C-alpha cells in the first residue's frame, strides 16, 4: 500500500503563487509516474500535470501551461506543483495521484492523496 499526503494549499490573491507538495510513503513502488488533478465544487476531477518516474517526461493541461510546473525529488519521495500567476478559476481541491492505470490524463490511478484546498481570490 502507498500513502500520499499533500500539503501547501491555502488562500492566495490572484497573480500569486503556491507550491504544493506530495510525499509518498509505504510500499516501495519505485519511481512510479505521478500526477496532479484538481476538482472544483460540482465539477469533475480534471488533469493538471503529469511526470514520469524519473522526471524526463512531463505533461501539462492547456489551462495551466506556462503557469504551473511539476517536478519531483525521488530521494525524498516527493512530487511538487509550483503554481504561478494563479487565477480565481484555479480554485479547487488539488489531488496527488500515483501509478496511472490508463492514459495519464484520466483520473484512473492506483493511489490518491486526500487533497489540499487551493483558493484564489480576485
C-alpha positions as CSV (number, residue, x, y, z in Angstrom):
1,X,0.0,0.0,0.0
2,X,1.2,3.5,-0.8
3,X,0.1,6.6,1.1
4,X,0.2,10.0,-0.5
5,X,0.0,13.2,1.6
6,X,-0.4,16.6,0.0
7,X,0.4,19.9,1.6
8,X,0.9,23.5,0.6
9,X,-2.6,24.6,-0.2
10,X,-4.1,27.8,1.1
11,X,-5.7,31.1,0.2
12,X,-3.9,33.4,-2.2
13,X,-4.7,36.5,-4.2
14,X,-5.0,36.4,-8.0
15,X,-1.5,36.7,-9.5
16,X,0.1,35.0,-6.5
17,X,2.0,31.7,-6.2
18,X,1.8,28.5,-4.2
19,X,3.8,25.3,-4.2
20,X,2.1,22.0,-3.4
21,X,4.0,19.0,-2.2
22,X,3.0,15.3,-2.2
23,X,5.0,12.9,-0.1
24,X,4.7,9.2,-0.9
25,X,5.3,6.5,1.8
26,X,4.5,2.9,2.4
27,X,5.2,0.0,0.0
28,X,8.1,0.7,-2.3
29,X,6.8,1.2,-5.8
30,X,10.0,2.5,-7.3
31,X,10.0,5.7,-9.2
32,X,6.4,5.5,-10.4
33,X,4.7,8.0,-12.6
34,X,2.7,10.6,-10.7
35,X,0.3,13.4,-11.5
36,X,-1.8,16.2,-10.1
37,X,-5.5,16.6,-10.6
38,X,-8.0,19.1,-9.3
39,X,-11.7,19.2,-8.6
40,X,-13.8,22.3,-8.2
41,X,-17.2,22.1,-6.5
42,X,-19.8,20.5,-8.7
43,X,-17.3,19.6,-11.4
44,X,-15.3,16.5,-12.5
45,X,-11.8,15.8,-11.4
46,X,-9.5,17.3,-14.0
47,X,-6.0,16.5,-15.1
48,X,-3.4,19.2,-14.2
49,X,0.1,17.8,-14.7
50,X,2.0,14.5,-15.1
51,X,5.5,13.5,-14.5
52,X,7.2,10.2,-15.4
53,X,9.1,8.1,-12.9
54,X,12.5,9.6,-13.5
55,X,11.1,13.0,-14.4
56,X,12.1,13.0,-18.0
57,X,8.6,13.2,-19.4
58,X,6.2,16.0,-18.3
59,X,2.7,16.9,-19.5
60,X,0.5,19.9,-18.5
61,X,-3.1,20.7,-19.1
62,X,-3.6,23.5,-21.6
63,X,-5.3,25.6,-18.9
64,X,-2.1,25.7,-16.7
65,X,0.6,25.6,-19.4
66,X,3.2,28.2,-18.8
67,X,2.0,28.9,-15.2
68,X,2.3,25.6,-13.4
69,X,5.4,23.3,-13.2
70,X,5.5,19.8,-12.0
71,X,8.7,18.3,-10.6
72,X,9.9,15.5,-8.3
73,X,12.7,14.6,-5.9
74,X,12.9,10.8,-5.8
75,X,15.4,10.9,-2.9
76,X,12.6,12.5,-0.9
77,X,9.7,10.5,-2.4
78,X,8.1,13.9,-3.2
79,X,6.4,15.4,-6.2
80,X,5.8,19.2,-6.4
81,X,3.5,21.5,-8.2
82,X,4.7,25.1,-8.5
83,X,1.8,27.3,-9.3
84,X,2.4,30.8,-10.5
85,X,0.1,33.6,-11.8
86,X,-2.8,32.0,-10.1
87,X,-6.3,32.8,-11.3
88,X,-9.7,32.5,-9.5
89,X,-10.6,29.7,-11.8
90,X,-7.7,27.7,-10.4
91,X,-9.7,27.4,-7.1
92,X,-10.2,23.7,-6.4
93,X,-9.1,20.8,-4.3
94,X,-5.8,19.5,-5.7
95,X,-5.1,15.8,-5.5
96,X,-1.8,13.9,-5.9
97,X,-2.0,10.5,-7.7
98,X,0.4,7.7,-8.3
99,X,0.7,4.9,-10.9
100,X,-1.7,5.5,-13.8
101,X,-3.8,2.6,-14.9
102,X,-4.6,4.1,-18.3
103,X,-3.9,7.3,-20.2
104,X,-2.2,9.7,-17.8
105,X,-4.9,12.3,-18.3
106,X,-7.6,10.1,-17.0
107,X,-8.3,10.1,-13.2
108,X,-7.6,6.4,-13.1
109,X,-4.6,6.0,-10.8
110,X,-3.8,3.3,-8.3
111,X,-3.3,5.7,-5.4
112,X,-4.7,9.1,-4.4
113,X,-3.9,11.6,-1.7
114,X,-6.6,13.2,0.5
115,X,-6.4,16.5,-1.4
116,X,-5.4,20.1,-0.4
117,X,-7.6,23.1,-0.9
118,X,-6.4,26.0,-3.1
119,X,-8.5,29.1,-3.1
120,X,-7.6,32.1,-5.3
121,X,-9.4,35.4,-4.5
122,X,-10.0,38.0,-7.2
